[in-house]
Amino acid sequence: MPNFGYAWLAFALALAVHVADEAAHDFLSVYNPAVRAIRARLPFLPLPTFSFPVWIGGLCAGIVLLLLLSPLAFAADQRVRMIACALAAIVGIGNGLLHIAASLFKRRWMPGVMSAPLLIAAAVWLFAAAAR
């Protein structure tokens, strides 16, 4: 199933574009204060705050891991296909929709919203390819 491999690669690259979009538009200046406010009201939620090096390092490591798993995606490995469904739903569609919804709610461009449609499209393709 080479289609799944290409969908996997497209998702990894769309995620890289999305991370670059977030980094270029100071995502943590929005995320960290929001987490602190949520923790103040709901202290039982274990939401982390991040420094930029830890945040960008973790995301870059995740993207590299996705790229390293590409040969398994091109081989249509069943484990990678199951991982793909979760990633597409949560990291792709859910995350992308949250960026768009936050922008509509705040009535301003939120960090990451410009690349959110690309991320959602890649996630839908990945989900469809993995489900076959």
KOLLUMZA-975722 format. One record per residue (C-alpha): residue number from 1; residue in one letter; x, y, z. Coordinates in nm, 4 decimals, always signed. Last residue first. Layout:
{r NUM A {X Y Z}}
...
% end
This chain:
{r 132 R {-0.8183 +0.0825 +0.4026}}
{r 131 A {-0.8437 +0.2630 +0.7364}}
{r 130 A {-0.4828 +0.3800 +0.7243}}
{r 129 A {-0.5299 +0.5554 +0.3903}}
{r 128 A {-0.8464 +0.7315 +0.5085}}
{r 127 F {-0.6825 +0.8413 +0.8346}}
{r 126 L {-0.3702 +0.9625 +0.6547}}
{r 125 W {-0.5751 +1.1557 +0.3983}}
{r 124 V {-0.7858 +1.3138 +0.6745}}
{r 123 A {-0.4676 +1.3995 +0.8667}}
{r 122 A {-0.3071 +1.5621 +0.5623}}
{r 121 A {-0.6171 +1.7758 +0.5101}}
{r 120 I {-0.6313 +1.8706 +0.8786}}
{r 119 L {-0.2633 +1.9691 +0.8844}}
{r 118 L {-0.3014 +2.1785 +0.5687}}
{r 117 P {-0.6101 +2.3490 +0.7143}}
{r 116 A {-0.4199 +2.4184 +1.0408}}
{r 115 S {-0.1206 +2.5843 +0.8712}}
{r 114 M {-0.2536 +2.9389 +0.9046}}
{r 113 V {-0.4065 +2.8663 +1.2448}}
{r 112 G {-0.0755 +2.7783 +1.4095}}
{r 111 P {-0.0507 +3.0845 +1.6338}}
{r 110 M {-0.3954 +3.2410 +1.6737}}
{r 109 W {-0.5297 +3.4862 +1.4152}}
{r 108 R {-0.7842 +3.7059 +1.5871}}
{r 107 R {-1.1523 +3.6914 +1.6812}}
{r 106 K {-1.0726 +3.5140 +2.0102}}
{r 105 F {-1.3463 +3.2549 +1.9542}}
{r 104 L {-1.2863 +3.2279 +1.5796}}
{r 103 S {-0.9119 +3.1944 +1.6287}}
{r 102 A {-0.9622 +2.9417 +1.9080}}
{r 101 A {-1.1933 +2.7376 +1.6830}}
{r 100 I {-0.9363 +2.7342 +1.4015}}
{r 99 H {-0.6523 +2.6271 +1.6311}}
{r 98 L {-0.8766 +2.3686 +1.7984}}
{r 97 L {-0.9785 +2.2312 +1.4575}}
{r 96 G {-0.6140 +2.1733 +1.3655}}
{r 95 N {-0.5400 +2.0002 +1.6944}}
{r 94 G {-0.8388 +1.7676 +1.6650}}
{r 93 I {-0.7850 +1.6858 +1.2975}}
{r 92 G {-0.4108 +1.6329 +1.2991}}
{r 91 V {-0.2706 +1.5531 +1.6410}}
{r 90 I {-0.5826 +1.3791 +1.7729}}
{r 89 A {-0.7570 +1.2070 +1.4805}}
{r 88 A {-0.4598 +1.1679 +1.2478}}
{r 87 L {-0.2297 +1.0583 +1.5276}}
{r 86 A {-0.4775 +0.7989 +1.6553}}
{r 85 C {-0.5426 +0.6567 +1.3083}}
{r 84 A {-0.1717 +0.6620 +1.2225}}
{r 83 I {-0.0804 +0.4635 +1.5335}}
{r 82 M {-0.3136 +0.1869 +1.4150}}
{r 81 R {-0.1560 +0.1971 +1.0676}}
{r 80 V {+0.1909 +0.1900 +1.2214}}
{r 79 R {+0.1039 -0.1282 +1.4091}}
{r 78 Q {-0.0396 -0.2898 +1.0936}}
{r 77 D {+0.2772 -0.2298 +0.8911}}
{r 76 A {+0.1761 -0.0914 +0.5507}}
{r 75 A {+0.5272 -0.1567 +0.4078}}
{r 74 F {+0.5352 +0.2104 +0.3049}}
{r 73 A {+0.4392 +0.2954 +0.6625}}
{r 72 L {+0.7170 +0.0750 +0.7972}}
{r 71 P {+0.9661 +0.2593 +0.5763}}
{r 70 S {+0.8215 +0.5898 +0.7029}}
{r 69 L {+0.8911 +0.5138 +1.0698}}
{r 68 L {+1.2055 +0.7285 +1.0632}}
{r 67 L {+0.9983 +1.0200 +0.9308}}
{r 66 L {+0.7519 +0.9891 +1.2171}}
{r 65 L {+1.0407 +0.9705 +1.4643}}
{r 64 V {+1.1936 +1.2846 +1.3125}}
{r 63 I {+0.8582 +1.4601 +1.3595}}
{r 62 G {+0.8409 +1.3503 +1.7221}}
{r 61 A {+1.1975 +1.4645 +1.7895}}
{r 60 C {+1.1155 +1.8030 +1.6340}}
{r 59 L {+0.8109 +1.8330 +1.8602}}
{r 58 G {+1.0101 +1.7461 +2.1698}}
{r 57 G {+1.2897 +1.9862 +2.0832}}
{r 56 I {+1.0476 +2.2685 +2.0043}}
{r 55 W {+0.8759 +2.2376 +2.3414}}
{r 54 V {+1.1901 +2.1765 +2.5474}}
{r 53 P {+1.3787 +2.4642 +2.3841}}
{r 52 F {+1.0772 +2.7014 +2.4071}}
{r 51 S {+1.0096 +2.6444 +2.7763}}
{r 50 F {+0.6965 +2.4460 +2.8399}}
{r 49 T {+0.3879 +2.4383 +3.0617}}
{r 48 P {+0.2360 +2.1026 +3.1431}}
{r 47 L {-0.1298 +2.0124 +3.1986}}
{r 46 P {-0.1853 +1.7584 +3.4778}}
{r 45 L {-0.5516 +1.8397 +3.5465}}
{r 44 F {-0.6223 +1.8117 +3.9223}}
{r 43 P {-0.5746 +2.1876 +3.9703}}
{r 42 L {-0.8886 +2.2743 +3.7709}}
{r 41 R {-0.9501 +2.6466 +3.8127}}
{r 40 A {-0.5896 +2.7609 +3.8646}}
{r 39 R {-0.4691 +2.4828 +3.6335}}
{r 38 I {-0.6851 +2.6209 +3.3513}}
{r 37 A {-0.5413 +2.9697 +3.3997}}
{r 36 R {-0.1838 +2.8364 +3.4043}}
{r 35 V {-0.2530 +2.6327 +3.0901}}
{r 34 A {-0.3878 +2.9395 +2.9099}}
{r 33 P {-0.0839 +3.1422 +3.0167}}
{r 32 N {+0.1468 +2.8708 +2.8739}}
{r 31 Y {-0.0379 +2.8268 +2.5422}}
{r 30 V {-0.0658 +3.1874 +2.4223}}
{r 29 S {+0.2944 +3.3015 +2.4694}}
{r 28 L {+0.3934 +2.9426 +2.3848}}
{r 27 F {+0.2610 +2.9768 +2.0304}}
{r 26 D {+0.5013 +3.2577 +1.9440}}
{r 25 H {+0.4022 +3.3097 +1.5777}}
{r 24 A {+0.7135 +3.1633 +1.4149}}
{r 23 A {+0.7057 +2.8661 +1.6516}}
{r 22 E {+0.3425 +2.7862 +1.5742}}
{r 21 D {+0.3970 +2.8125 +1.1992}}
{r 20 A {+0.7134 +2.5999 +1.2234}}
{r 19 V {+0.5167 +2.3390 +1.4190}}
{r 18 H {+0.2451 +2.3425 +1.1510}}
{r 17 V {+0.4973 +2.3063 +0.8689}}
{r 16 A {+0.6520 +2.0082 +1.0496}}
{r 15 L {+0.3051 +1.8600 +1.1013}}
{r 14 A {+0.2361 +1.8972 +0.7296}}
{r 13 L {+0.5659 +1.7169 +0.6613}}
{r 12 A {+0.4791 +1.4268 +0.8917}}
{r 11 F {+0.1272 +1.4090 +0.7465}}
{r 10 A {+0.2554 +1.4064 +0.3892}}
{r 9 L {+0.5001 +1.1291 +0.4779}}
{r 8 W {+0.2242 +0.9153 +0.6307}}
{r 7 A {-0.0060 +0.9819 +0.3325}}
{r 6 Y {+0.2760 +0.8778 +0.0988}}
{r 5 G {+0.3291 +0.5559 +0.2939}}
{r 4 F {-0.0441 +0.4842 +0.3022}}
{r 3 N {-0.0658 +0.5263 -0.0766}}
{r 2 P {+0.2254 +0.2817 -0.1153}}
{r 1 M {+0.0000 +0.0000 +0.0000}}
% end
